[in-house]
Amino acid sequence: MPRTVVVESADGEYRLTVEPSPIGSQLDYFTEEVEAERTGKLVERPAPMAMLERRTAAGSYEPLWAKPMVNQIAPVEVIVASDGSRIVTFDNWHSVGHGENVIVIYDGAGDLVRSMPLTALLPEDYIETLPHSVSSLTWRTGERFGADGTRLVIDVLIPSKDTRGRETVERAIDLRDGSVIEGEGESWQNALAAAGVRTAAMQDQEARRLAYLTAPLTVPATAAERDWHEYLREAFDRLTPDYLDSPVAATTVLFAPSNTRFDQSVEWLVEAFSDNVGFPGDIAVASPSSAEALVAALAKASSGVPQESLAGGTIYVSIVSEHRKEAERHVTRTGAAFVWLDPASAIPQRPERVPGSAAKLAADEERSRREAAELEAMLIELDEL
């Protein structure tokens, strides 16, 4: 939840209190935002408020002004100049790096000097290369007022393949009018070059992802466990009857019988079966090194649960055709549906998962509709409680 914060200037002579817009709860906020997106009507809320105070000779604080802020809910961080002549806020609650108020400068009277989106400070392709989450992005590590009091200096992340990288470059803003002081030095040029390298790498990665999603799915060329887990997840997404409603399948890949962790991997499959008793779900399993070992593991897992106890669930098994019937017999004993993943056959992509296709756009709209309906049903249930 956004909360009231008090920020002092470096010398403690001034302090700013920020009172966020009241939103009730996070659930209330997201519900209102979903409804606003559906209807196209903006949510009307009281603006967050800021109050600047100055310390008196007696050590107490006297208020100078109280005014609304331009953020929707609240800024994430605030800094106050030692003479109280400038206040700068950074980012918006729940959407760091996004929106029109990423950097906001106020003068000593609390009046707006400039409100800036991140694109006013950094090129769009640079921003795209910075670490992203669903709602926010990481773009800076620190900020400060320049020694002469006329500049704001921000330590901006330099794009890197390593998302944990913390190397930065300085970007400056003129506090008098909010104009960006363009960096012409070698450090800024190096940062732009790093962004270019990262952009090229991301484009290549995206091209490979699109090729993977549109091409028929084949089994991995090696026995690498990670590749087989990815294969099983993608096979499930391509074959499950309604992937919009189906959660991710639990995947188990057996090690080779000669591997010291083979017995442990068998126990993973046994646990996957037992965990689904009473809560039937979807399981996908493969043994790239030994079909016989997979049959034996399925037999052990199946015998460890009551008959028909996995009814309603589905078990996807990648196994060569010679052992398909044995594998199916052990699975059907549990009551789960059996889906054979034939290693010799490629699995085509379903139309609604092809990026950019009309079928995918329709599927995405249907997913949004279902999520909205689920949220509405949950809210109704909460109201009844």
Sequence and secondary structure as in RCSB ss.txt:
>XXXX:A:sequence
MPRTVVVESADGEYRLTVEPSPIGSQLDYFTEEVEAERTGKLVERPAPMAMLERRTAAGSYEPLWAKPMVNQIAP
VEVIVASDGSRIVTFDNWHSVGHGENVIVIYDGAGDLVRSMPLTALLPEDYIETLPHSVSSLTWRTGERFGADGT
RLVIDVLIPSKDTRGRETVERAIDLRDGSVIEGEGESWQNALAAAGVRTAAMQDQEARRLAYLTAPLTVPATAAE
RDWHEYLREAFDRLTPDYLDSPVAATTVLFAPSNTRFDQSVEWLVEAFSDNVGFPGDIAVASPSSAEALVAALAK
ASSGVPQESLAGGTIYVSIVSEHRKEAERHVTRTGAAFVWLDPASAIPQRPERVPGSAAKLAADEERSRREAAEL
EAMLIELDEL
>XXXX:A:secstr
    EEEE TTSSEEEEEE    S HHHHHHHHHHHHHHT        EEEEEEE TTS EEEEEEEE SSSS E
EEEEE TTSSEEEEEEETT TT SS SEEEEETTS EEEEE GGGTS HHHHHTS B SS B  EEEEEE TTSS
EEEEEEE   SSTT   EEEEEEETTT  EE   SHHHHHHHHHHHHHHHHHHHHHHHHHHHHHS B   SS  H
HHHHHHHHHHHHHHSTTTTT    EEEE   TTSTTHHHHHHHHHHHHHHTTTS  EEEEE TT HHHHHHHHHH
HHHTS TTTTTT EEEEE  GGGHHHHHHHHHHTT EEEEE TTS B   GGGSTT HHHHHHHHHHHHHHHHHH
HHHHHHHHH 
